[in-house]
Amino acid sequence: MVNEGCLSIEEFLPKISEYFKAANEKEVTVRVSTKRLVKGEPVEGNREFDATNNPHFDISRKAQQTHFKDVSQEVYPLLIRISYLSDAKKNKCSTVVKADDLDKFWQNFSAVIKGSMKGLIKKKKKKKGKAVVAKPKKGKKLKR
């Protein structure tokens, strides 16, 4: 396993195109995952991980429909991972994006992803229509 670790955003974006280029050559799948980054508290535990006792820290669909008085106002960074499997070894790297940098990152990220995917160009389909009947040229008659 080749783990390049947590890179800065400036280092991570060029790696995406490298990963897609290598994956396209070897015809393997590239996996991109995103998740909220919560630092684990080993002694006391995290309220975010205990939705039963602390439902106001739960971000699931059910919790979003329920209104609580005491809601967590903490802003979490986003962890983005990218990986592909090549010759029985996994290549992967990740980055952490702060909430303030998220809009700019998504614009750059989507541009790199779209530019790296070779299968996004739609192939033109040939239309199958009615058989074309030959029309006679001026002054000539069709043979029957």
C-alpha positions as a printed Julia matrix, in Angstrom:
144×3 Matrix{Float64}:
   0.0    0.0     0.0
   1.34   3.4    -1.0
  -0.05   6.0     1.38
   1.03   9.52    0.58
  -0.68  10.8     3.72
  -2.56  14.01    4.26
  -1.45  16.56    1.69
  -2.13  20.26    1.45
  -4.83  21.35   -1.01
  -2.19  22.67   -3.43
  -0.43  19.29   -3.43
  -3.65  17.26   -3.49
  -5.25  18.72   -6.64
  -2.4   17.73   -9.02
  -2.38  14.23   -7.46
  -6.0   13.77   -8.55
  -5.1   14.14  -12.22
  -2.1   11.82  -11.74
  -4.34   9.17  -10.14
  -6.91   9.4   -12.93
  -4.21   9.23  -15.61
  -2.69   6.11  -14.04
  -6.12   4.56  -13.52
  -7.15   5.24  -17.13
  -3.99   3.59  -18.43
  -4.49   0.52  -16.26
  -8.3    0.59  -16.56
  -8.96   0.51  -12.82
 -11.44   2.37  -10.64
 -10.63   5.6    -8.8
 -12.48   6.05   -5.51
 -13.16   9.49   -4.04
 -14.75   9.8    -0.62
 -15.66  12.75    1.57
 -16.63  12.89    5.21
 -16.83  15.26    8.12
 -13.6   15.2    10.11
 -14.22  14.75   13.83
 -11.19  14.53   16.07
 -11.6   11.58   18.43
 -11.45  12.17   22.19
 -10.05   8.9    23.62
 -10.82   9.58   27.31
 -14.23  11.23   27.43
 -15.48  10.19   24.0
 -17.18  12.41   21.47
 -20.77  13.56   21.7
 -20.96  13.35   17.89
 -20.53   9.58   18.06
 -23.25   9.06   20.71
 -26.52   9.98   18.99
 -28.62   8.11   21.58
 -27.6   10.25   24.53
 -26.83  13.41   22.54
 -29.34  13.59   19.69
 -28.65  17.28   19.02
 -25.16  16.37   17.78
 -26.56  13.83   15.28
 -26.46  14.95   11.64
 -28.58  12.16   10.19
 -31.8   12.76    8.28
 -33.96  12.06   11.32
 -32.09  14.6    13.43
 -32.43  17.27   10.75
 -36.22  17.0    10.88
 -36.27  17.33   14.67
 -35.67  20.74   16.23
 -33.59  21.02   19.38
 -32.86  23.99   21.6
 -29.21  23.11   22.17
 -27.63  22.48   18.77
 -23.91  22.14   18.16
 -22.53  25.22   16.4
 -19.12  23.67   15.8
 -17.81  23.91   12.24
 -16.04  20.77   11.09
 -13.42  20.45    8.36
 -13.97  18.05    5.47
 -11.73  15.05    4.87
 -11.37  14.1     1.19
  -9.71  10.84    0.18
  -8.79   9.49   -3.23
  -7.45   6.01   -4.01
  -7.03   3.42   -6.74
  -5.83  -0.18   -6.8
  -2.87  -0.93   -9.04
  -0.98  -4.22   -9.34
  -2.29  -5.49   -5.98
  -1.19  -2.36   -4.14
  -3.44   0.48   -3.15
  -2.39   4.05   -3.86
  -4.09   6.68   -1.75
  -3.84  10.2    -0.42
  -6.08  12.68    1.37
  -6.53  16.32    2.29
  -8.43  18.33    4.87
 -10.46  21.33    3.7
 -11.67  23.98    6.13
 -15.2   25.33    5.77
 -13.93  28.77    4.69
 -11.97  27.29    1.77
 -14.68  24.87    0.65
 -16.24  26.86   -2.24
 -12.91  27.58   -3.89
 -11.79  23.98   -3.36
 -14.95  22.5    -4.96
 -14.51  24.68   -8.04
 -10.9   23.57   -8.49
 -11.7   19.97   -7.55
 -14.57  19.66  -10.05
 -12.48  21.22  -12.83
  -9.67  18.7   -12.23
 -12.09  15.76  -12.02
 -13.91  16.73  -15.23
 -10.64  17.25  -17.07
  -9.31  13.9   -15.91
 -12.22  11.69  -16.89
 -11.85  10.51  -20.45
 -15.28   8.83  -20.59
 -17.32  12.01  -20.12
 -17.49  12.8   -23.84
 -20.75  11.51  -25.23
 -20.53   9.35  -28.3
 -22.75  10.35  -31.18
 -25.3    7.71  -32.02
 -26.16   6.97  -35.62
 -29.79   7.55  -36.37
 -31.62   4.65  -37.89
 -34.33   6.02  -40.13
 -36.4    4.98  -43.07
 -34.69   3.69  -46.19
 -33.89   6.46  -48.6
 -35.69   6.2   -51.95
 -33.64   7.32  -54.94
 -35.16  10.28  -56.75
 -34.73  10.56  -60.48
 -32.52  13.29  -61.81
 -34.05  15.88  -64.07
 -34.74  14.51  -67.49
 -34.17  10.83  -66.53
 -36.71   8.22  -65.54
 -36.27   5.45  -63.0
 -36.1    1.9   -64.28
 -38.63  -0.45  -62.77
